[in-house]
């Protein structure tokens, strides 16, 4: 494949990634509020979100393996078509079982991002992959920034929720058109088994037994506490803002998009921030302290203005924590274990993402401040452990 053809395919996949995140994020300010309007408790609302996350975690490696066997393009076309259908079903739903059905379909087949990354890995030389993946992530992030704002505005029109869902479906139909007409069948220039994110389920978890837990237990536990803390607050963010401040879907959409802007911008500065720290463990500790203070401020914020201010350090500290925790993990492992350690670290974050909506729903049933209190408590635990590691009170048994 010549460089010009490769660049053309890259650009098509970038567009698919943008439309994918645009279509998915457009309903973020609305879905939980729509479920609540049916008289459903926060626990059931959280359970629905947890079902989606669980299905995503379980089916991602399966769909990835299908793309190895049947080819990336046909599996991507299937996923895009079924995801579009799930959004149409969601848009016409006026009953809880129909909403659950639509989220089950999306949970099983909304894997276009995974397959797009596998496609990029198939056709891109290893020395160019960092740049290509960076552009793909940036384009996807732009979709996430725009989506909640658009969804928030349209939702205030008559039949707004249905309109937003249909627009989301149109985004995936457009992706389907791009894939069908302009994305050719591709023969990988590398071994797909080495580049595909999806592996069969037995291989996904087989590496756990090979990890030396004496070396990694502390950083993995810190990663869990800190990822859980921010996710448990954010999982019911729309409902929290609606209950605490009576914010409209338009305002909620802007707040979510604002977080996307800050998170994206923070990613460009994490490298410079790391240059100020000779000790990455100290950087992680300071990032976790800022995260804790941010969550505490968000929990007790008496106004939307103060909440908006607290969202800024929350997004910045989250970006710092992702980078510093990854650097610590990589610095401790043998080169032959980099893939396994990275995979397990990602699985920890995925597990947090799976369980937090249900836990947030349970705590919110007890108190409207429940998710914030739970997130702050988890962050305190993570920060305390990170402080012990940074100040050598806890010393992992490194080789």
C-alpha positions as CSV (number, residue, x, y, z in Angstrom):
1,X,0.0,0.0,0.0
2,X,1.5,3.3,-1.0
3,X,1.7,6.3,1.3
4,X,-1.1,8.3,-0.5
5,X,-3.6,5.4,-0.2
6,X,-2.7,4.9,3.4
7,X,-3.2,8.6,4.1
8,X,-6.6,8.5,2.4
9,X,-7.7,5.6,4.6
10,X,-6.4,7.4,7.7
11,X,-8.5,10.4,6.9
12,X,-11.6,8.2,6.4
13,X,-11.1,6.5,9.7
14,X,-10.5,9.9,11.4
15,X,-13.9,11.0,10.1
16,X,-15.5,7.8,11.3
17,X,-14.0,8.3,14.8
18,X,-15.3,11.9,14.9
19,X,-18.9,10.9,13.9
20,X,-18.8,7.9,16.3
21,X,-18.1,10.1,19.4
22,X,-20.4,12.8,18.1
23,X,-23.3,10.3,17.8
24,X,-22.6,8.6,21.1
25,X,-22.0,11.8,23.2
26,X,-25.1,13.6,21.9
27,X,-27.4,11.7,24.2
28,X,-25.1,12.0,27.3
29,X,-27.0,15.0,28.9
30,X,-30.3,13.4,28.3
31,X,-30.4,9.6,28.7
32,X,-30.3,9.5,32.5
33,X,-32.9,12.3,32.8
34,X,-35.1,10.5,30.2
35,X,-35.0,7.3,32.3
36,X,-35.7,9.3,35.5
37,X,-38.8,10.9,33.8
38,X,-40.3,7.4,33.6
39,X,-40.4,7.3,37.4
40,X,-37.3,5.1,37.8
41,X,-35.2,5.2,40.9
42,X,-31.5,6.2,40.7
43,X,-30.5,2.6,41.5
44,X,-32.3,1.3,38.4
45,X,-30.9,4.2,36.4
46,X,-27.4,3.2,37.5
47,X,-28.1,-0.5,36.9
48,X,-29.0,0.3,33.2
49,X,-25.7,2.1,32.8
50,X,-23.8,-0.7,34.5
51,X,-25.4,-3.2,32.1
52,X,-24.1,-1.2,29.1
53,X,-20.6,-1.0,30.6
54,X,-20.5,-4.7,31.5
55,X,-21.6,-5.7,28.0
56,X,-19.0,-3.4,26.5
57,X,-16.2,-5.0,28.6
58,X,-17.3,-8.6,27.8
59,X,-18.1,-8.2,24.1
60,X,-15.2,-6.0,23.0
61,X,-12.7,-8.9,22.8
62,X,-15.3,-11.1,21.1
63,X,-16.0,-8.5,18.4
64,X,-12.3,-7.9,18.0
65,X,-11.7,-11.6,17.4
66,X,-14.5,-11.6,14.9
67,X,-12.8,-8.8,13.0
68,X,-9.6,-11.0,12.9
69,X,-11.5,-13.9,11.4
70,X,-14.0,-12.3,9.1
71,X,-12.2,-9.0,8.4
72,X,-12.3,-5.5,9.8
73,X,-14.6,-4.0,7.2
74,X,-17.6,-6.4,7.4
75,X,-17.5,-6.5,11.2
76,X,-17.3,-2.7,11.3
77,X,-20.3,-2.4,8.9
78,X,-22.3,-4.7,11.1
79,X,-21.5,-2.8,14.3
80,X,-22.3,0.5,12.8
81,X,-25.6,-0.7,11.4
82,X,-26.7,-2.3,14.7
83,X,-25.6,0.7,16.7
84,X,-27.7,3.0,14.4
85,X,-30.7,0.7,15.0
86,X,-30.2,0.8,18.8
87,X,-30.4,4.6,18.7
88,X,-33.5,4.6,16.6
89,X,-35.1,2.2,19.1
90,X,-34.0,4.4,21.9
91,X,-35.6,7.4,20.2
92,X,-39.0,5.8,19.8
93,X,-39.0,4.4,23.4
94,X,-41.5,5.4,25.9
95,X,-41.2,2.4,28.1
96,X,-38.2,1.2,30.3
97,X,-37.9,-2.3,28.7
98,X,-37.4,-0.7,25.2
99,X,-34.7,1.6,26.6
100,X,-33.0,-1.4,28.2
101,X,-33.2,-3.3,24.9
102,X,-31.6,-0.4,23.0
103,X,-28.8,-0.2,25.5
104,X,-28.2,-3.9,25.3
105,X,-27.9,-3.7,21.5
106,X,-25.5,-0.8,21.8
107,X,-23.5,-2.5,24.6
108,X,-23.0,-5.6,22.4
109,X,-22.1,-3.8,19.1
110,X,-20.9,-0.2,19.8
111,X,-17.3,-1.2,19.2
112,X,-16.4,0.9,16.1
113,X,-13.7,2.7,18.0
114,X,-11.9,-0.6,18.8
115,X,-12.1,-1.8,15.2
116,X,-11.0,1.6,13.8
117,X,-7.9,1.4,16.0
118,X,-7.2,-2.1,14.8
119,X,-7.6,-0.9,11.3
120,X,-5.1,1.9,11.9
121,X,-2.7,-0.6,13.4
122,X,-3.1,-2.9,10.4
123,X,-2.0,-0.4,7.8
124,X,0.3,1.9,9.8
125,X,4.1,1.2,10.2
126,X,4.9,1.0,13.9
127,X,7.1,4.1,13.8
128,X,4.1,6.2,12.7
129,X,1.4,4.7,15.0
130,X,1.8,7.2,17.9
131,X,1.1,10.1,15.6
132,X,-1.8,8.4,13.8
133,X,-3.4,7.2,17.1
134,X,-3.0,10.7,18.5
135,X,-4.8,12.3,15.6
136,X,-7.6,9.7,15.8
137,X,-8.0,10.3,19.5
138,X,-8.1,14.1,18.9
139,X,-10.7,13.9,16.2
140,X,-12.8,11.6,18.4
141,X,-12.4,14.1,21.3
142,X,-13.7,16.9,19.1
143,X,-16.9,14.9,18.5
144,X,-17.3,14.4,22.3
145,X,-16.9,18.1,22.9
146,X,-19.5,19.1,20.3
147,X,-22.0,16.3,20.9
148,X,-23.3,17.2,24.4
149,X,-23.8,20.9,23.4
150,X,-25.8,19.9,20.3
151,X,-27.8,17.4,22.3
152,X,-28.6,19.8,25.1
153,X,-29.9,22.5,22.7
154,X,-32.0,20.2,20.6
155,X,-33.5,18.4,23.6
156,X,-35.3,21.6,24.6
157,X,-37.4,21.4,21.4
158,X,-40.6,19.5,21.2
159,X,-39.9,15.7,21.0
160,X,-36.3,16.7,21.6
161,X,-35.1,13.4,23.0
162,X,-36.4,11.5,20.0
163,X,-34.7,14.1,17.7
164,X,-31.4,13.7,19.4
165,X,-31.5,9.9,19.2
166,X,-32.3,10.1,15.5
167,X,-29.4,12.5,14.9
168,X,-27.2,10.1,16.8
169,X,-28.4,7.3,14.5
170,X,-27.7,9.5,11.5
171,X,-24.1,9.9,12.6
172,X,-23.7,6.1,12.6
173,X,-25.5,5.8,9.3
174,X,-23.0,8.3,7.8
175,X,-20.2,6.2,9.2
176,X,-21.7,3.2,7.5
177,X,-21.8,5.1,4.2
178,X,-18.1,6.2,4.6
179,X,-17.1,2.6,5.4
180,X,-19.2,1.1,2.6
181,X,-18.2,3.3,-0.2
182,X,-14.7,4.6,0.7
183,X,-13.1,2.2,3.0
184,X,-11.6,-0.7,1.1
185,X,-11.0,-4.2,2.3
186,X,-7.6,-4.0,3.9
187,X,-4.8,-6.6,4.2
188,X,-2.8,-6.0,7.3
189,X,0.9,-5.1,6.9
190,X,1.4,-6.5,10.4
191,X,0.2,-9.6,12.2
192,X,-3.3,-8.8,13.4
193,X,-2.8,-10.9,16.5
194,X,-0.1,-8.5,17.6
195,X,-2.0,-5.3,16.8
196,X,-5.7,-6.0,17.5
197,X,-7.1,-4.7,20.7
198,X,-9.6,-7.6,20.8
199,X,-8.4,-11.0,21.9
200,X,-10.4,-14.0,22.9
201,X,-11.6,-14.0,26.4
202,X,-9.2,-16.6,27.7
203,X,-6.2,-14.6,26.5
204,X,-7.6,-11.3,27.9
205,X,-7.4,-12.6,31.5
206,X,-4.6,-15.2,31.1
207,X,-1.8,-12.6,31.7
208,X,-3.1,-11.9,35.3
209,X,-1.4,-15.0,36.6
210,X,2.0,-13.8,35.1
211,X,1.9,-10.5,36.9
212,X,4.2,-10.2,40.0
213,X,1.8,-8.6,42.4
214,X,4.6,-7.8,44.9
215,X,5.7,-5.2,42.4
216,X,2.4,-3.8,41.1
217,X,-0.2,-4.2,43.8
218,X,0.1,-0.7,45.2
219,X,0.0,1.2,41.8
220,X,-3.0,-0.9,40.6
221,X,-4.8,-0.3,43.9
222,X,-4.1,3.4,43.6
223,X,-5.4,3.4,40.0
224,X,-8.6,1.7,41.1
225,X,-9.3,4.1,43.9
226,X,-8.6,7.2,41.8
227,X,-10.5,6.0,38.7
228,X,-13.4,4.9,40.8
229,X,-13.5,8.2,42.6
230,X,-13.9,10.4,39.5
231,X,-16.2,7.9,37.7
232,X,-18.6,7.5,40.5
233,X,-19.2,11.2,40.5
234,X,-19.4,11.6,36.8
235,X,-21.6,8.6,36.1
236,X,-24.7,10.4,37.4
237,X,-23.5,13.9,36.6
238,X,-26.5,14.9,34.6
239,X,-28.9,13.8,37.3
240,X,-26.9,15.4,40.0
241,X,-26.9,18.8,38.2
242,X,-30.6,18.5,37.5
243,X,-31.5,17.7,41.1
244,X,-29.1,20.1,42.8
245,X,-29.4,23.2,40.6
246,X,-32.4,22.5,38.3
247,X,-30.1,23.0,35.3
248,X,-31.6,22.5,31.8
249,X,-30.3,19.8,29.4
250,X,-28.7,22.7,27.4
251,X,-26.7,23.8,30.5
252,X,-25.7,20.2,31.3
253,X,-24.6,19.7,27.8
254,X,-22.3,22.7,28.0
255,X,-20.9,21.5,31.3
256,X,-20.1,18.1,29.9
257,X,-18.5,19.6,26.7
258,X,-16.5,22.0,29.0
259,X,-15.0,19.0,30.7
260,X,-14.1,17.5,27.3
261,X,-12.3,20.7,26.3
262,X,-10.3,20.9,29.6
263,X,-9.4,17.2,29.5
264,X,-8.3,17.5,25.9
265,X,-6.2,20.6,26.5
266,X,-4.7,19.0,29.7
267,X,-3.4,16.1,27.7
268,X,-1.1,18.5,25.8
269,X,0.4,19.8,29.0
270,X,0.9,16.7,31.0
271,X,4.4,16.2,29.5
272,X,5.5,19.6,30.6
273,X,4.0,19.1,34.1
274,X,6.0,15.9,34.4
275,X,9.2,17.7,33.6
276,X,8.9,19.6,36.9
277,X,8.8,16.3,38.8
278,X,12.0,14.3,39.2
279,X,9.9,11.7,41.1
280,X,6.8,10.4,39.2
281,X,5.4,8.9,42.4
282,X,5.4,12.4,43.9
283,X,3.6,13.7,40.8
284,X,1.0,11.0,41.2
285,X,0.5,11.9,44.9
286,X,0.1,15.6,44.2
287,X,-2.3,14.8,41.4
288,X,-4.4,12.6,43.7
289,X,-4.5,15.3,46.4
290,X,-5.8,17.8,43.8
291,X,-8.4,15.3,42.6
292,X,-9.6,14.8,46.2
293,X,-10.0,18.5,46.8
294,X,-11.8,18.9,43.5
295,X,-14.3,16.2,44.3
296,X,-14.9,17.7,47.7
297,X,-15.5,21.1,46.2
298,X,-17.9,19.6,43.6
299,X,-19.8,17.8,46.3
300,X,-20.4,20.9,48.5
301,X,-20.5,23.5,45.7
302,X,-23.5,25.8,46.4
303,X,-23.7,27.2,42.8
304,X,-23.1,26.2,39.2
305,X,-20.3,28.9,39.1
306,X,-18.3,27.2,41.8
307,X,-19.0,23.8,40.4
308,X,-17.6,25.0,37.0
309,X,-14.5,26.2,38.8
310,X,-14.0,22.9,40.5
311,X,-14.4,20.9,37.3
312,X,-11.1,22.5,36.0
313,X,-8.7,20.9,38.5
314,X,-10.8,17.7,38.4
315,X,-10.1,17.3,34.6
316,X,-6.4,18.4,34.9
317,X,-5.6,16.1,37.8
318,X,-7.3,13.2,36.1
319,X,-5.1,13.7,33.1
320,X,-2.0,13.9,35.3
321,X,-3.0,10.7,37.2
322,X,-3.5,8.7,33.9
323,X,0.0,9.6,32.7
324,X,1.9,9.3,35.9
325,X,0.3,6.0,37.0
326,X,1.1,4.6,33.5
327,X,4.7,5.7,33.7
328,X,5.1,4.2,37.2
329,X,3.7,0.8,36.0
330,X,5.9,0.8,32.9
331,X,9.0,1.7,34.9
332,X,8.5,-1.3,37.1
333,X,7.9,-4.0,34.6
334,X,10.2,-6.1,32.3
335,X,10.0,-5.1,28.6
336,X,8.3,-8.5,27.9
337,X,5.5,-7.6,30.3
338,X,4.6,-4.1,29.0
339,X,1.6,-5.3,27.0
340,X,0.3,-7.4,29.9
341,X,0.7,-4.7,32.5
342,X,-0.9,-2.1,30.2
343,X,-3.8,-4.4,29.5
344,X,-4.4,-5.1,33.2
345,X,-4.2,-1.4,34.1
346,X,-6.8,-0.7,31.4
347,X,-9.0,-3.6,32.7
348,X,-8.9,-2.0,36.2
349,X,-10.3,1.3,34.7
350,X,-12.9,-0.6,32.7
351,X,-14.0,-2.5,35.8
352,X,-14.4,0.8,37.6
353,X,-16.4,2.2,34.7
354,X,-18.6,-0.9,34.8
355,X,-19.6,-0.8,38.5
356,X,-19.7,2.9,39.3
357,X,-23.1,3.7,37.7
358,X,-24.8,1.2,39.9
359,X,-22.9,2.3,43.0
360,X,-23.6,5.9,42.2
361,X,-27.3,5.1,41.9
362,X,-27.4,3.3,45.3
363,X,-25.6,6.2,47.1
364,X,-27.8,8.8,45.3
365,X,-30.8,7.0,46.6
366,X,-29.6,7.6,50.1
367,X,-28.5,11.2,49.5
368,X,-28.2,13.6,46.6
369,X,-24.6,14.1,47.8
370,X,-24.0,10.4,47.9
371,X,-21.9,10.0,44.7
372,X,-19.7,13.0,45.6
373,X,-19.1,11.7,49.2
374,X,-18.3,8.2,47.9
375,X,-16.0,9.6,45.2
376,X,-14.2,11.8,47.7
377,X,-13.8,8.9,50.2
378,X,-12.3,6.7,47.4
379,X,-10.0,9.5,46.4
380,X,-8.8,10.0,49.9
381,X,-7.9,6.3,50.1
382,X,-6.0,6.6,46.8
383,X,-4.2,9.8,47.8
384,X,-3.2,8.3,51.2
385,X,-1.8,5.2,49.5
386,X,0.0,7.3,46.8
387,X,1.5,9.4,49.6
388,X,2.8,6.3,51.4
389,X,4.4,5.2,48.1
390,X,5.8,8.6,47.3
391,X,7.4,9.0,50.8
392,X,8.7,5.4,50.8
393,X,6.5,4.3,53.7
394,X,5.3,1.5,51.3
395,X,8.1,0.0,49.3
396,X,7.2,-2.5,46.5
397,X,9.5,-5.5,46.1
398,X,11.2,-4.4,42.8
399,X,13.5,-6.7,41.0
